[in-house]
Amino acid sequence: MPATLEKFMRETVMNNARSERGFTFVELMVVAVIVTILAMIATNAYDNYVARGKVQAAKADLTALASKLEDELQRNLVYTPHNNITTDAIRHAYKGWTPSQYRDFTYTLQSTPTTYTLKAQGINGKLSTCVLELNESTIGYISGCGAMTEW
């Protein structure tokens, strides 16, 4: 066999043996880094999605409580005055109102015979800066709730 052919066959066999070993450590590390980055992005997107859902539910809680107050106004022609009562006292005063987000928000009610202000303040995590407010004119305000800025 000529020397060049023998050399060619030896190199071919060596290359095939090298390619059958599997992935290198560097290749595995690159894949691990890519998977980690994708997981971080997905986790953050999911957390934002969950927070938006909780804010929407808190808005619904405030709207339901506002409905209870409007019913009271229709029956008595005035709102019952309350001085910043919180979730448990509100539940006691307005039977049937049970907030779905009581673990994530603290609700407060301030009212006079002609006005009221309802608030939902986030308790922890991404919601800790979130404040929702609703008044007797059904004007809602949102602040500190991330991308959610409109009622």
C-alpha positions as CSV (number, residue, x, y, z in Angstrom):
1,M,0.0,0.0,0.0
2,P,1.4,3.4,-0.8
3,A,2.3,5.6,2.1
4,T,-0.2,8.3,1.3
5,L,-3.1,5.9,1.1
6,E,-2.0,4.3,4.4
7,K,-1.7,7.7,6.0
8,F,-5.2,8.7,4.7
9,M,-6.8,5.5,6.0
10,R,-5.2,5.9,9.4
11,E,-6.4,9.5,9.6
12,T,-9.9,8.5,8.6
13,V,-10.1,5.8,11.2
14,M,-8.8,8.2,13.9
15,N,-11.4,10.9,12.9
16,N,-14.2,8.3,13.0
17,A,-13.1,7.1,16.4
18,R,-12.9,10.7,17.7
19,S,-16.3,11.6,16.4
20,E,-17.9,8.6,18.1
21,R,-16.8,9.6,21.6
22,G,-19.8,11.9,22.2
23,F,-20.0,15.6,23.2
24,T,-17.1,17.5,24.7
25,F,-17.4,19.1,28.1
26,V,-17.4,22.6,26.5
27,E,-20.4,21.6,24.2
28,L,-22.3,20.3,27.2
29,M,-21.6,23.5,29.2
30,V,-22.8,25.7,26.3
31,V,-26.1,23.7,26.2
32,A,-26.5,24.0,30.0
33,V,-26.0,27.8,29.9
34,I,-28.5,28.1,27.1
35,V,-31.1,26.0,28.9
36,T,-30.5,28.0,32.1
37,I,-31.1,31.3,30.3
38,L,-34.3,30.1,28.7
39,A,-35.5,28.8,32.0
40,M,-34.9,32.2,33.7
41,I,-36.8,34.0,30.9
42,A,-39.7,31.6,31.1
43,T,-39.9,31.8,34.9
44,N,-39.9,35.6,34.9
45,A,-42.6,35.6,32.2
46,Y,-44.7,33.2,34.2
47,D,-44.3,35.2,37.4
48,N,-45.5,38.4,35.6
49,Y,-48.5,36.5,34.2
50,V,-49.5,35.2,37.7
51,A,-49.1,38.8,39.2
52,R,-51.3,40.3,36.5
53,G,-53.9,37.7,37.2
54,K,-53.8,38.5,40.9
55,V,-54.2,42.2,40.2
56,Q,-57.2,41.5,38.0
57,A,-58.8,39.4,40.8
58,A,-58.2,42.1,43.3
59,K,-59.9,44.6,41.0
60,A,-62.9,42.2,40.9
61,D,-62.8,42.1,44.7
62,L,-63.0,45.8,45.0
63,T,-65.7,46.0,42.4
64,A,-67.8,43.5,44.3
65,L,-67.3,45.4,47.5
66,A,-68.3,48.6,45.7
67,S,-71.5,46.9,44.6
68,K,-72.2,46.0,48.3
69,L,-71.7,49.7,49.3
70,E,-74.0,50.9,46.5
71,D,-76.7,48.4,47.6
72,E,-76.4,49.9,51.1
73,L,-76.8,53.4,49.7
74,Q,-79.9,52.4,47.8
75,R,-81.4,50.9,51.0
76,N,-80.4,53.6,53.5
77,L,-79.7,56.6,51.3
78,V,-76.2,56.9,53.0
79,Y,-73.1,54.9,53.3
80,T,-72.2,53.6,56.7
81,P,-69.2,55.7,58.0
82,H,-66.0,53.6,58.4
83,N,-62.5,54.8,59.4
84,N,-60.0,52.7,57.5
85,I,-61.3,49.3,58.4
86,T,-59.3,46.3,57.0
87,T,-60.2,43.0,55.4
88,D,-61.6,41.1,58.3
89,A,-63.7,44.0,59.6
90,I,-65.0,44.7,56.1
91,R,-66.0,41.0,55.7
92,H,-67.9,41.3,59.0
93,A,-69.6,44.5,58.1
94,Y,-70.6,43.3,54.5
95,K,-71.7,39.7,54.8
96,G,-71.2,37.7,51.6
97,W,-68.1,39.7,50.5
98,T,-65.1,37.4,50.5
99,P,-62.1,38.6,48.6
100,S,-60.4,36.0,46.5
101,Q,-57.0,37.7,47.0
102,Y,-56.9,38.1,50.7
103,R,-53.5,36.3,50.9
104,D,-51.9,38.7,48.4
105,F,-53.7,42.0,49.2
106,T,-54.9,43.9,52.3
107,Y,-58.2,45.7,51.7
108,T,-59.2,48.9,53.5
109,L,-62.4,50.9,53.5
110,Q,-62.7,54.6,54.3
111,S,-66.3,55.9,54.1
112,T,-68.5,58.9,55.0
113,P,-72.3,59.1,54.6
114,T,-71.7,60.4,51.0
115,T,-68.3,59.0,49.9
116,Y,-66.1,55.9,50.1
117,T,-62.6,54.9,49.1
118,L,-61.6,51.3,48.7
119,K,-58.0,50.2,48.6
120,A,-56.2,47.0,47.9
121,Q,-52.5,47.0,48.9
122,G,-50.2,44.2,47.8
123,I,-48.6,42.3,50.6
124,N,-45.3,40.8,49.3
125,G,-43.2,39.9,46.3
126,K,-43.9,41.7,43.0
127,L,-47.2,42.9,44.4
128,S,-45.7,44.7,47.5
129,T,-45.7,48.1,45.7
130,C,-49.1,47.5,44.0
131,V,-52.0,49.7,45.1
132,L,-55.5,49.6,43.7
133,E,-58.1,52.2,44.6
134,L,-61.8,52.6,43.8
135,N,-64.1,55.4,44.9
136,E,-67.9,56.1,44.9
137,S,-67.6,57.6,41.4
138,T,-66.4,54.2,40.3
139,I,-63.1,55.8,39.3
140,G,-60.2,53.3,39.7
141,Y,-56.6,54.0,40.2
142,I,-53.6,51.7,39.9
143,S,-50.0,52.4,40.9
144,G,-46.9,50.3,41.4
145,C,-48.4,47.2,39.6
146,G,-45.8,46.8,36.9
147,A,-47.1,47.0,33.4
148,M,-50.7,47.4,34.6
149,T,-51.4,51.1,34.8
150,E,-55.1,51.4,33.9
151,W,-58.2,50.2,35.6
